[in-house]
């Protein structure tokens, strides 16, 4: 895996987690509607079929939440690895550019504005930062 690919993973995982959180909220809302319909229709609450439907919904929601928690744990660990990798650079400006891009997920033009550089300078410094990491990063050296 290349350095830029490794650093870019955080943005992808962040997007995935946000998507799953939205899915979870929609699923919870839908589940509550189904459960309230089952109980609201005054169907016999002791009806095993209705209870089974409710139990299945609850189990599925809990499984989805557990999967999401696992994803978040992986995301936190990955962000820590990315920060460690960014800190391999010796230059403060390199670290700032890499942190803003790969950890904070900022677009290039916003990074340039934040640091007071033109866009070409940010690209140039980014390239130098990536090259410096490539020369120090162990996983990169192993895969070459």
C-alpha positions as CSV (number, residue, x, y, z in Angstrom):
1,X,0.0,0.0,0.0
2,X,1.3,3.4,-0.9
3,X,1.6,6.2,1.7
4,X,-1.2,8.4,0.1
5,X,-3.6,5.4,0.0
6,X,-2.9,4.6,3.6
7,X,-3.4,8.2,4.7
8,X,-6.6,8.5,2.6
9,X,-8.3,5.6,4.4
10,X,-9.5,7.8,7.3
11,X,-11.7,9.9,5.0
12,X,-13.3,6.8,3.5
13,X,-13.9,5.2,6.8
14,X,-15.3,8.5,8.2
15,X,-17.8,8.7,5.3
16,X,-18.7,5.0,5.8
17,X,-19.4,5.5,9.5
18,X,-21.5,8.6,8.9
19,X,-23.5,6.6,6.3
20,X,-24.0,3.7,8.8
21,X,-25.1,6.2,11.5
22,X,-27.8,7.5,9.1
23,X,-28.9,4.0,8.3
24,X,-29.1,3.1,12.0
25,X,-31.3,6.2,12.7
26,X,-33.6,5.3,9.8
27,X,-33.8,1.7,10.8
28,X,-34.6,2.6,14.4
29,X,-37.3,4.9,13.2
30,X,-38.8,2.3,10.9
31,X,-38.5,-0.4,13.7
32,X,-40.4,1.8,16.1
33,X,-43.2,2.3,13.6
34,X,-43.5,-1.4,13.0
35,X,-43.5,-2.2,16.7
36,X,-46.0,0.6,17.5
37,X,-48.3,-0.7,14.6
38,X,-48.2,-4.2,16.1
39,X,-49.1,-3.0,19.5
40,X,-51.4,-0.1,18.3
41,X,-53.7,-2.4,16.3
42,X,-54.7,-4.0,19.6
43,X,-53.7,-7.4,18.2
44,X,-53.3,-9.8,21.1
45,X,-50.0,-8.8,22.8
46,X,-49.5,-12.4,23.9
47,X,-49.5,-13.4,20.2
48,X,-46.2,-15.3,19.8
49,X,-45.8,-14.2,16.1
50,X,-45.9,-10.5,17.1
51,X,-43.5,-11.0,19.9
52,X,-41.2,-12.9,17.6
53,X,-41.3,-10.1,15.0
54,X,-40.4,-7.5,17.8
55,X,-37.6,-9.7,19.1
56,X,-36.1,-10.1,15.6
57,X,-36.2,-6.4,15.1
58,X,-34.5,-5.7,18.4
59,X,-31.8,-8.4,17.7
60,X,-31.1,-7.0,14.2
61,X,-30.8,-3.5,15.5
62,X,-28.4,-4.6,18.3
63,X,-26.3,-6.5,15.7
64,X,-26.1,-3.4,13.5
65,X,-25.1,-1.2,16.5
66,X,-22.4,-3.7,17.4
67,X,-21.0,-3.7,13.9
68,X,-21.0,0.1,13.9
69,X,-19.1,0.1,17.3
70,X,-16.5,-2.2,15.8
71,X,-16.2,0.1,12.7
72,X,-15.7,3.1,15.0
73,X,-13.0,1.2,17.1
74,X,-11.1,0.4,13.8
75,X,-11.5,4.0,12.7
76,X,-10.0,5.4,16.0
77,X,-7.1,2.9,15.8
78,X,-6.5,3.8,12.1
79,X,-6.6,7.6,12.9
80,X,-3.9,7.0,15.6
81,X,-1.8,5.1,13.0
82,X,-2.2,7.9,10.5
83,X,-1.2,10.5,13.1
84,X,1.9,8.5,13.9
85,X,2.7,8.3,10.2
86,X,2.2,12.0,9.7
87,X,4.5,12.7,12.6
88,X,7.3,10.9,10.7
89,X,7.8,14.2,8.8
90,X,10.4,16.5,10.2
91,X,8.8,19.8,8.9
92,X,6.0,21.4,10.8
93,X,4.4,22.7,7.6
94,X,4.4,19.2,6.2
95,X,2.7,17.9,9.3
96,X,0.1,20.6,9.1
97,X,-0.7,20.0,5.5
98,X,-1.0,16.2,6.1
99,X,-3.1,16.6,9.2
100,X,-5.5,19.1,7.6
101,X,-5.9,16.9,4.5
102,X,-5.9,13.3,5.9
103,X,-7.1,13.7,9.5
104,X,-9.4,16.7,9.2
105,X,-10.5,15.9,5.7
106,X,-10.1,19.5,4.4
107,X,-10.1,20.3,0.7
108,X,-6.9,21.6,-0.9
109,X,-8.1,25.2,-1.3
110,X,-9.1,25.4,2.3
111,X,-5.7,24.1,3.4
112,X,-4.0,26.8,1.3
113,X,-6.3,29.5,2.8
114,X,-5.7,28.2,6.3
115,X,-1.9,28.2,5.9
116,X,-1.7,31.3,3.8
117,X,-0.1,29.5,0.8
118,X,-1.1,29.4,-2.8
119,X,-2.5,26.1,-4.0
120,X,0.7,25.2,-6.0
121,X,2.8,25.6,-2.9
122,X,0.5,23.3,-0.9
123,X,0.7,20.7,-3.6
124,X,4.5,21.0,-3.7
125,X,4.9,20.7,0.1
126,X,2.5,17.8,0.1
127,X,4.6,15.9,-2.4
128,X,7.7,16.6,-0.4
129,X,6.0,15.4,2.8
130,X,4.8,12.2,1.1
131,X,8.3,11.5,-0.2
132,X,9.8,12.0,3.2
133,X,7.3,9.6,4.8
134,X,8.0,7.1,2.0
135,X,11.7,7.1,3.0
136,X,10.9,6.4,6.6
137,X,7.6,4.4,6.7
138,X,8.2,0.7,7.4
139,X,5.0,-0.7,5.8
140,X,5.8,1.2,2.6
141,X,9.3,-0.2,2.5
142,X,8.1,-3.7,3.0
143,X,5.6,-3.5,0.1
144,X,8.1,-2.0,-2.4
